[in-house]
Amino acid sequence: MEENNDQKSEHNRKRGIKASPVKIRAAMLNSGVRTQTELAKLIQETENTDSVPRSLVSRVCRGEAVDPVSIERVAAVMGVQGWELYLNTKDQNLLNQIEDNEPSGPSTEEIPITLPKPRKRKVYLGLLTIAIVSIVLTTFLMPNQKKPLPNTAATTVTKSSVVVVYQDQKNENLSRHIIAGIDDYANVVTKPLDNSTQIPHPFDVAKDYEADIVITIKRIEKDRYVNQQVWLYTEGLQRVIDYKIYPIANETIYLHSMVKKIHHAVNAVTNKLSDHVQINDEHMRAIDTLLEARLLIEQRDFQKDGDKITSMLLGALEQNNDMAQLYGALCQAYILKSWLEDEKHTLGLAQSACNKANDIDKESLYIQAVNAHLHTLTGETDKAINLFEQILKNEPTYLLALSGYAEANIQLANQNTEMATEAYSFAKQALSQAIELEQDYWYLHELLGSVFFATQETQKSLEEFTLSARYSENPVSLANVGILSLCQGFNQEAEQIFKQLQTLAPHSHLGDQFLGLLYSYQANYDIAIPTIKSALAKIGNKEGANIYDYWGYLGDAYRWSQDGTRAVEAYHQALKALKHYTLLGVQGNTEEVAALYYEVKVAEITNAISFNRDLILEKLQPLSNKTNGLSDSLKLAQILLALGQVEKAKAKWLEVSENCQFYRINPDFKSISL
C-alpha cells in the first residue's frame, strides 16, 4: 500500500517541500548510513512496516517536492529534525551548478557517500508548508482514510493547507469564524471531535491529511471555568499560541479572541513573518495558578483560604510580573480578605494590585470589573455603578459585571435608604439575568436571597438561600438557611443547622455566631457567651467589616446576664470597630443605627441615659424617618424602649416580629405584653 502511494506520479503532487540532497548526504555521513537502500531499510525497521519505502527515500534524496511527513520520516532515522534537511536558496544554487557541470550517467544510488545527480525536472513553485491542529464542530471523517484537501491544481503557487482539530464547542459558528479569517491564503479543513474522543497527535493528522499546518484546540472544563489551549504544529514542531481561562457562561466573548490569535499565527507562518507567538511553560503554569486561585476566591471562604490564595498569586507574580490577570486576582483576593483583616491596610494592598493590573491591561473586562468592585468596598458606590454599567453596555452578559453591579446597588441601598427601593430593584434584575446564564452558581443565589431578605420577601429569600447551600460548600449559604429558619419560628431546626455548620466548617465563625445569638435569646448565657467568644476568636478578633455585630451580640449577652461591666467593655469594642467604617468612608444607615444603639446601652448601664436624652433624640429622629432593615428596626425599637417610649417601641418591635418571628423572643421585650 505504501509503495503504491510512493509511486504516485510527480505530476499529481501539486504541493510540498524539497529536501537538500547536500544536507541529506551530510546527515547520512554523520549517522553512518552509507546508501539510500540502507536508509530505506532503517525506516522499515523503525516504523515496523511491511514494505521498504525505497521510492520515498529516492524522491526525498533527489530533492523532489514531497509532503513534510516524508522528510520527517527520513530525518528521524538519522537523528535530525525534518526542517534541518529543507532546501534553501543557497542549496538550490549549488545543485544547479552540479547539474550544469556534471555529465549524465548511471544512477549512483548504491554508491556510498556520493552526491546523487538530480535528474532534469520541472521546478514547481510552492509555499513552505506548516502543520496546524485545531478544534472542529461540523464534519466527521472516517478513520484510516486519506482525507484530501481542497483541489488547487489550477494554480501554480499553492496555498498552505490547514487542519483545525477541536472538541465540540457551544459556539456552533466556530469553524466558520476560523475559516473566514484565513481562507484567502490557506485551504482549511475543520475536524470536529466529540468531547469523549481523544485528540489525535498532530503528526498523525498532518500525515493523514497531507497538511502543512495543524491547529489543535483543547477545551478543559474545571468547575465553572474553561481552560482553553491552542497548539500550532508546523514543520515537525509544535508550540502553544493561546492559553487562557474564562467562565463557561461567557465562552462566546472569549472565543473571538482565540480565533483572532489563530488567524495571526497562520498568517505569520504562511507569509514567513518573524512575529510567531509562542507561550512558554512558565506562562502556562501561571495561568494554571490563576485558575486555582480564582476558584478559591469564588468559594469566598477566606477564613480558610485567604492566606493560601495571596501566597499562590504572589509566588506566580515573582516569575510573571507582567501578567495583568494575576494582579487582578490579587486585587480581588485582598478585597475579600479586607472583611477579615485591617480594612484600611488590606484595601490599600488591593488598590496597589489593581493599579498594576490597569497599567498592564486596562482593556481587560476582568480587570475593569475588579476595579469597579474595589470602588464598591471603599464607599465610592456611584463610581462603581458607573463602571459596571460601562462594562455591561459593551458586554451585557459579562457575569462578573452583573454580580458586581448587583453588589454595588445593595451597598447603595445600605448607604442611602431613600434610594433603597430602586437600588434593590436594579440588583434583582441584574441577578436574575446572571442566573439565566449560570443557574448553579451559588453566589448569585446568595446575593439574590440577601436582596429578598432586605425587601422582607422571606419565602423567596429562603428559596434562594436553599439553592445557594445546595450548590456550594461555603458556610455562608448554610448559615443563611439557618437564619431564615429562625425568622420562620423554627428555632430547633435552626439550632441543628448551626450545629451542622460547626461540624462541616469548624474554621468558620458563623455556626458559633448564630448559635450564640440563639442561646442569648433563650437566656442560656452560660453557653451563649463562650460560643460568641469562640466566633470572635475564629474571625481573628480584628477591626474588620461588621465585626461590631459580634461585639454587640456579646455586649447584649453580658447585659441580659446582669454583667454590666463586661457588657460596657463589649459595647466599647463594637464602637471602636464602627469607627473603622467611618475612616473608610463606607458608613451607612446600618452603622449609624448600630453606633447609637451601643451608645444608648452604655448610657443605660451607667445610669447616664437622662443626661444624654436630648442628644440621643437628636440622633434618633433622622434615623427613624429612614427605611431600615429588620435588624436596624429592632435596634431602633430597643433604643425607644430605653428612652421610656414604650408604645412606640412596642409598635416597631411588633412590626419587625411580623417579618421575623425570632425577634419576638428578644429579652428586652419580655416584660411587654402582646
N, C-alpha and C positions, 0 to 999 in steps of 0.2 A: 504493500500500500504506500509506504513511504517512498520507495523507489519510483513508483508511478507518479507520485506528486512531484518528486525531484525532477522528473523528466518532462515536465511541462515546458513548452517552448518559451524561449525568451520573449517572443512576440506577445505572449499573453500576460507577461509581468509588466504592468504599467507603472509600477512604483517600487521603491525600495532604496536601499543604500548600498554602497560599494565598500568592500574591504580593500586595503592596500596590500598587494602581493609582497611588497618590500617588507612591510610590518609583519605579515604572516610568516615569511621565511625567517625573519629575525626571532619571532616567537617560537617557531619550530626549533631553531638552533638552541635557544635558551632552555627549552623544555626537553631537549634530547629526542625530539621526534624527527625522523630522517626523511620520510616520504609522505605523500598525500594518502597513499593506501594505509600506511601505519596510522595516520591521523584519523582516517575514517573508521578503522577498526577500534581505535580508542573510544570514539564516540559511541560505537555499538556496545562496547563493554560497559562503558559508564552509564549509558541510558538503558541497558539491558533490552535492546530491541532485537527483532528477528533478522533484520537485514542490515547490510553495511551501507551507509549513506555515501557511496563514492561520488555520485554525480553532484550531491550537495556540496561536498568538500571541493570538488573540482570547480564548481561555479564560484564559490567563495574565493578560492585561491587564484582564479583567473581574473578576479576583480569585477565580476558581473554584478548588476543590481539585484539584490536579494532582500528578503524581509529581515528585520533586525534580529529575530529569533535565530535564524540560520547562523549569523555571525556569532551570536552569543553561544551557540552550541559548540562551534569550532573553538572559540576563545576559552570556554570553560575547561576543556580537557588539557589546555596548555597553561592553565593557571593565570590567565589575564582576563580583564574586563572586555566586553564586546566593543565598547566605544574606543578602546585603545587601538583597535585594528582598522578603524574607519579611514577611508581615503580622503585626503585633503588636497588642496591645490598643488602644494609642493610635491606630493606623491604622484599626482597626475602628470605633472611636467616631466618628472623623472621617467615615468612609464612611457610617455610619448617619445622621449629621446631613445629609450631602449628599443621601442617599436620601430622607429625610423632607421636605427643604425644596425640592428641585428638581422641577418638573413633568416628567412623562414626555414624551418627544419622539422624533424620529427618531434613528437611530444617528449617532454623531459619529466613526465610525471613521476617515474620511478627512480630518477637520479637524485640522490640526497643533496641537500643544501645548495640547490641550483635554482636561480631565479627563473620561473617559468615565463616563456614568451607569450604575452597575451595575443589572442587572435584578433584579426581585424573585426570590429563590430561597430554598430551604430550606437552613438552615445545618447542616452536618454536623459533629459533634464528631470530633476526631481527634488523635492524639498527634503531636508534632513528630517527623519521621522522621529516621532516621540511616542511613548506609551502612556495612556491615561486610563484610570479606572474610576467609574462614577456610579451613582445610585439610580435605580430605574423603577418606573411606576406602571408602564403600559404594555410592554412587549414580553412575551415568554417564548424563549427559543429552545429547541430540543438539544439535549446534551450530546457530546461526542459527534457533532456535525459541524462542518465548516460553515461559517456564517459570513457570507460575502457582504462587503461594504458597498455603498452606492457606486455605480459604474462611472468611471471618469475617463473612459477610453478615448473620448473625443478631444481631450486636452493633452497638450504636451507637457505642461507643468502641473503636476497633480497636487491636490490638497492633502494636508495631513489627515490621517484617519484617526478618529477619536471614538473610544468606547466609554460610556458612563455607566458604572455599576452602582446601584444603591438599593437599600432595603425600602420596603413600602413606606411612603410618606403620607401624611394627612393632606398635604398640598398636591392636588391632582395635576396641577399645571407645572410641576417642577421640571419634567422633561422638556416641555415646550419652552419654558424660560431659558433653560440651558442651551438648547439647540438654537434658539432665536439669536442668541448673542454671539455665536461662533461659527454659524454655517456659511458665512462669507469666505472663510479661509480654512475650513475644516469640514470633512464629512463625518457626521455624528450618528452613532447608533447608541440608543439607551437600552440598558438591560435591567429591568426591574426584578427584584427578588422578594419573596415572601420573608417576613420577619424571622421565621424559623429556619430559613435557608442560610447555610454558611456562605459567607462571601468568598469567592474563589481567589486564588493568588493572581496578582496582575500579570505575572509571567505567562500563566496558562491562558488568561483572557487575551493577551496580546498575540499569543501563538494561534489561538482558536480563531480570532477574527482577522489575523494578519494586520494588526492595528499599530499605529505609530504612538498613540497616546492612550493611556488608560487612567480614568479618574475613578477612584473608589470613595464613596460617601458612606461613612459608618455612623449610625444613629443609635446611641446607647442611652436608654432611659434609666434614670435613677430618681426614685421618689417622684417629685413633681417637676423635675428638670430633665433636659436632654443634653447629653454631651455629643456635639456634632464634630466629626472629624472628616477632613477631605484630604485624600492622599493622591499624589500625582506620580505616575510611573512612566518613565521615558528613557530610552537608550540603556535599558538594563538597570536603571537606578530608580529608587522611589523616595519621595520626600513629602512632608506634610505641608500643605499650603493654607489650611484653615483648621482651627481647633478652638471651639468656644462652648460655652454653656448658656442656656436660656430656659425660661419656664415653658413647659409644654403648651400651656394655654396661649402663649404668644409666639408660637412657632412661625407663623406666616410672616411676622415682622422681620425675623432674623434670617429667613430663607433668602430674601432679596440680597442681603449682604453676602451670603455664601455663594450665590450664583455669580455675583459681581466678581468675587475672587477667582472663581473658576474661569470666567471669561478672561480676566487679566493674565492668569497663568498660561492658558492655552495660547493666547496671543503672543506672550513673551517667548514661549518655546517655538512656536511656528515661525515667528519672524526673527528668531535668533537675537532677541533682546537680552540685555545683561541683567535686568532687574527681576531676576527669578525670586519669588517668595519662598522662603523655607523657614519653618518654625522648628526651633531646636528643642531638645529634650527638657531643658530647664524651664522653658516657657510652658510646655505641656504639663510638667509637674506642678507649676504654679497654678495653672487652670484647674487641675485636679484638687489642689488645696483650696482654691476659691470655691469650688463646688461643695466640698465638705464643710467649709466654713459657713456658706450661705444656708445649707441645710440645717446646721446647728442654730444659726441665727433665727431661722424661721420657726424653730421649736420654741424659742423665747423662754427657755429655762436657764436664765443667766446666773441664778444661784449655783447651778450645777456646771454649766458650760462656759460661763463668761471668760474666765482666765484662759481656758484652753483655746477659745476662738481667737482672742487677741494674740496669744503666743504663736499660733499657727500662721496668722497673717503677717505678723512682724517678721517671722522666720522666712516666709516666702519673699517678702519685700527686700530682704538682705541680698537676694540674688536677682531680683526683678524690680528694681526701684523705679522703673519707667512704666509700670503696668497700672493704668488708671483704675481698673476694676478692683484690684487688691486694696488700693487706698479707699475706694468707695465702700467696700465691705468692712474695712477697718473703721471708717466713719460710722457706718450703720451699727457695728458692734459696740462702739463707745456710746452711741446714742442710747442703746438699750441698757448698757451697763450703768448709765447715769441714774437709773431708777434705784440702784442698789448702793451706789457709791457717792462720794462727794460730787454733787452735780456740777458745780462750777468748774472744778478741775477736769472732770471726765468730759463734759461738753466742750471744754477748751481743746482737749485732745481730739475730739470728734471734728471740731472746726478746722483744726490743722490738717487732719487727714482729708477732709472734704476739699480744702483749698488745693492740696497737691493733686487730687483727682481731677479737679477743674482745670488746673494748669496743663494737664496731660491730654484730657479728652472731655471738653465741656459739652460736646455734642452728644455724648452717650446718654440714652434715656435713663439708664440705671443711675448714673452719676447725678443727673438732674433731679431724679426722684428722691435720692438720698439727701441731697442738699435741701430740697423742699421740706423733707421730714425733719431735718435739723432745725429749720426755722420754726416748725410747729413746737418743738421741745423748748426752744429758747424764747417762746412767747410772741414771736413775730408771725402770728397766725394769719393775718391778712396777706403778708408776703408769701407765706407757704401756700395758701389757697390760690393766689395768682399764678405761682409757678406750676402747681399741679394742673390748673386749667390750661396753661400754655402747652404742657405735655399732652394732655388729653385732646386738645384741639388738633394736634398733629397725628397722634396715635390714640384714638378713642378707646381702644381695647387694652391699653397697657395696664396690666394688672397691678403692679406696684404703685402706679399713679392713682388708680381707682381707690385702692385701700388707703393710700396716704391722704387722698382728698377727703375721704370719709373721716379719718382720724383728725384732720385739721378742723373739720366742721364740728366734730364732737368737742374738740378743745375750745372752739369759738363759742359753742353753746354753754360751756362751763364758765367762760370768761365774761360773757355778755348775755344775761338771761333774757333781755329784750329781743335778742336775735335767735334764741334757742329753738323756737318752733321751726323757723326757716332753715336753720343750720342742720337740725336733725332730719328734716325732710331731704335736704341735699345728700346727707350721709346715707339715708335709706336708699335713695335712688342709685348712688354710686355702688353701694354694696350689693344691691340686687343685680345690677349689671355684672359685677365681678363674679358673683356666684353662678350666673348663667355661663360664664366662661370656664369656671372651675368649681364644680359643685362640692367636691370633697376636700377642699382646703379649709382646715379647721378654723384658722384665724379670721376668715371672712364671716363665718357664723358667730364667732366670739364677738366681733365688733357689732354685728347686727343685733345680737342678743343684748348687748350693753345699751344700744340705742333704744330698743323696745323697753328695756327696764327703765331707762331715763324718762321715756314718754308714758310710763305706767301701763304698758301693754304687757302685763305679767305673763299671760299664757303664751303669747308669741315669743317673749323673751326666753321662757323655759324651753320651748321647742328648739330655738336656735342654740342655746347653751347645751342642750342634749345632743344635738348634731355635732357641735364642736367637740364635745367629750368623746363621741363615737369615732371621730376622725383623727383624734390626737391623743398623745400620751402626756401632753402638757398639763401640769396640775391645776392651772387656772381654769381650764374647761370643766373639770370635775368639781372644783370649788364653787363655780357659778351655779352648777346644778344643785349643789347643797344650799346655796343662798336662796335660790328660788323655792326650794322645798320649805325653808324656814318661812318665807313670805306667804306660802300657801297654808301654813299652820302645821306642816308635817315635821315636827321637831325631832321625833325619834328617827325618822328616815334620814333627816339631815345629819343627825349625830353619827349615824352609821356611815354616811357618805364621807364625812370629815375624818372619821377613824380609818376608813379605807384609803383616803388620801394620805394620811400619815404613814400607812404601810407601803403604798405604791411609790410615794415620793418623800422619803424620810428627810431629804435635804431641804424640802420646801417648807416655808413658814406658814403656808396657807391653811393646812389642816389644823395646826396649833392655834392660829389666829382666830378662826371661826368657832372652834370648839371652846376656846377661852371666852369668847363673846357669849356663846350659848350658855355656858356654865355660870357666867356672871348674871345673866338674866334669870337663871334658875336659882340664884343665891347660893350656888355651890362654890364658894370663894376659895376653899382650901385647894380645889383642883384648878379653878379658873385662873388664879393669879400665877402659879408656876407655869401653866400652859401658855399664857400670854407672854411671860418672860422667855419661854422657850422660843416663841415666834420671833421675839426681838433679837435673841442670840443668833438665830439662824439667818436673819436678814443682815446681821453684822452690826446692829446697834449703831449705824452710822446716820449722819444727817442727810438722808436722801429723800426722794419724792415720796409723798404720802406716808412717810414714817411717823408723822404726827398722829395718824389714826391709831397706831399701835400703842403709843404712849397715852393717848386719850382713853383707849379701852382699859389700860392698866390703871389709870387715874380713877376711872369710874368704878372699877372693881374694888380698889382700896377704899374709896368714899363710901360705897354701899356696905363694905365690911367694917365701917366705922374707924378706919385707919386714916385720919385726916392728914397727918404729917406726910406719910408716903404718897397720899393722893396729890397733895400740893406739889411734891417733888416731880411726880409723873406729869402733871399738867404743865409745869415749867419746862420740862423736856419737850413736850408737844409744842409749846410756844416757841422754843428755841429752833425746832425743826421748821416751823412755819416761816420764821424769819429768812430761812434759806430760800424759800419760794419767792419772797419779796425781793431779795437780792438778784434773783434770776429774772425777775420781771414777768413771771408766769402766774402770779397770784390772782385768782378769780373769786367769784362769789362764794364758792365752796370753802375756800381757805379763809375768807373773811368771817364767814359764819362760825367756822371751827375756832378761829382765834378768839372771837367774842365769847363763845361757849366756855373755853378754858379759862378766860379771864373772870367770867361770872362765877364759875365753880370755885376758883381760888378765893374770890371775894366772899363767897358764901361760906366756905370752910373757915376763913379767917375772920368772920363776922364783920366784913367791911362792905357788905352789899349796900347798906344805907348811905355810906359815904360816896359811893361810886354810882348811885342810882341814875342821876341825871346824865352822866357820861355814857352809861350803858344804854339808856333810852335813845340818846342821840345817835349812837351807832346802830341800834336795833331798827329804827324806823325805816331807813332806806333798804335795809336787807329784807325786811318783812314784805316790802312792796314788790320785790322781785319774784320771778318764778324760780322755785327751788326744787331740788331733788328730794327724795324721801328722807335720806339721812340728814340733809340740811334742815328740812322742815321739822324733823324730830328734835334737832338741837335747838331750833327757834322755840319750839313748844317748851322745852326744858328751861330755856332762858326766861320765858314768860312766867313759868311756874316759880322760878327762883325769885322773880320780882313781885310775886304775890298776885299776878293777874291770872287767877285760876281758870275762869271761864274761857278766856282767850286761849290759854294753854290747853285746856281740855278739848276745845273745838279743833285746834290744829293737830293735836295728838290723835283724835278720832279720825280725822281726815287721812292722816298718814297710815293709821292702822287698817283703814279700809283697803288700802293698796298693798300693805304688807302686814299680815296678821301677827308676825313675830313681835312687832313693836308694841303690841297690846300688853305684853308681859314685862315691859320696861319697869324696873323697880321704882323709878321716880314717880310713876303714876299709880303705884299700888294702892294708895290711900284714896284715890279719886274713884267714885262710883260711876258706873256706866249708866 
